[in-house]
Amino acid sequence: MFSHLFVGVKDFERALAFYTPVLAALDIAPRFCDRSRPWAGWQSSPGPRPLFLIGTPWDGQPHVAGNGQMVAFLAQRRAQVDQAHALALAHGGQCEGPPGLRPHYHPDYYGAYFRDPEGNKIGVACHAPEAA
């Protein structure tokens, strides 16, 4: 459905230091990093798309986090949700909802929410039942 998702940032190095461990916890592989532009991307598996990208806005204007906008990453296991949330907070993120079941979405929805250091809202969700 998606080609790519782009999240704008003001401080590229801070954002890169934030997203690198969080996405590694979700087994999302880096695809490129170009500090001269600056922007970086991570790719899905097994295919190369969709991509998740961070960078400064193309128009050169300052980045401003959007209210009501969110990017949510898919986790294969609930433990990945816990780990990604903990890493996000350890790298400067702010909690917007701790890991846990959210049965108002569906019975197996296990998710967590946080803001990155730029104020962008990020979610991590696992839709699978707890592993036996």
C-alpha positions in Angstrom: 0.0 0.0 0.0 2.8 2.5 0.9 5.9 3.4 -1.0 7.4 5.2 1.9 6.8 7.2 5.0 8.8 10.3 5.7 9.1 11.9 9.1 10.6 15.4 9.2 13.3 16.3 11.8 15.2 19.4 12.9 18.2 17.7 14.4 19.2 14.9 12.1 22.0 13.4 14.2 19.7 13.3 17.3 16.9 11.7 15.3 19.4 9.2 13.8 20.6 8.2 17.3 17.0 7.8 18.4 15.7 5.7 15.5 18.7 3.5 14.9 18.3 1.4 18.1 14.4 1.5 18.1 14.2 0.1 14.6 16.9 -2.4 15.2 14.8 -3.8 18.0 12.0 -4.4 15.5 14.4 -6.1 13.0 14.0 -3.2 10.5 17.2 -2.9 8.5 18.9 0.3 7.6 19.0 1.0 3.8 21.0 4.3 3.6 22.2 7.3 5.5 23.3 10.5 3.7 24.4 13.1 6.3 25.1 15.6 3.5 21.4 15.9 2.6 20.6 14.9 5.5 18.3 11.9 5.4 18.3 8.2 6.2 16.1 5.3 5.4 15.2 1.8 6.6 13.6 -0.9 4.6 10.9 -3.5 5.0 11.5 -7.2 4.7 11.4 -9.3 2.6 10.9 -6.6 -0.1 12.6 -3.2 -0.3 9.4 -1.2 0.3 7.8 0.5 2.1 10.6 2.6 3.3 10.7 4.6 6.6 12.6 7.8 6.1 13.8 10.7 8.4 15.3 13.9 7.2 15.0 17.7 7.1 12.1 19.0 5.1 12.7 19.3 1.4 11.5 22.9 1.2 14.1 24.1 3.7 11.5 25.2 6.2 11.7 24.1 9.8 10.1 20.8 10.8 7.0 21.0 13.0 5.4 17.9 14.4 1.8 17.3 13.3 -1.1 17.0 15.7 -3.1 13.8 15.0 -0.4 12.3 12.8 1.3 9.0 13.8 3.5 6.4 12.2 3.1 2.9 13.7 5.6 0.1 13.2 4.6 -3.6 13.1 6.2 -5.9 15.7 6.2 -9.6 15.3 6.3 -10.3 19.0 5.0 -8.4 22.1 8.5 -8.4 23.6 9.6 -6.3 20.6 6.9 -3.7 21.6 8.3 -3.6 25.1 11.9 -3.3 23.9 11.2 -0.7 21.3 9.3 1.5 23.8 12.1 1.1 26.4 14.7 2.1 23.9 12.7 5.0 22.7 12.5 6.4 26.2 16.2 5.7 26.8 17.1 7.7 23.7 15.1 10.8 24.5 11.6 9.9 23.6 8.5 10.7 25.7 5.9 8.1 26.7 2.5 8.5 25.0 1.1 5.2 26.3 3.1 2.3 27.8 3.1 -1.2 26.3 0.0 -3.2 26.9 -3.1 -4.7 25.5 -5.6 -2.4 23.9 -8.7 -4.6 23.4 -10.8 -1.7 22.2 -8.9 -2.1 18.9 -9.1 -5.9 18.9 -8.4 -8.7 21.5 -4.8 -9.3 20.5 -3.7 -5.7 19.9 -0.6 -5.1 22.0 0.9 -1.7 21.5 2.9 1.3 22.9 3.2 4.9 21.9 5.9 7.5 22.3 7.1 10.8 20.9 10.5 11.0 19.3 12.8 13.9 20.3 11.3 16.1 17.6 7.7 15.6 18.9 6.6 13.1 16.2 4.1 10.5 17.5 5.3 6.9 16.9 3.5 3.7 17.7 4.6 0.1 17.8 2.0 -2.7 17.5 1.8 -6.4 17.6 -1.4 -8.0 16.4 -0.5 -11.6 17.3 -1.6 -13.4 20.4 0.9 -14.0 23.2 3.3 -16.7 22.3 2.9 -19.9 24.3 
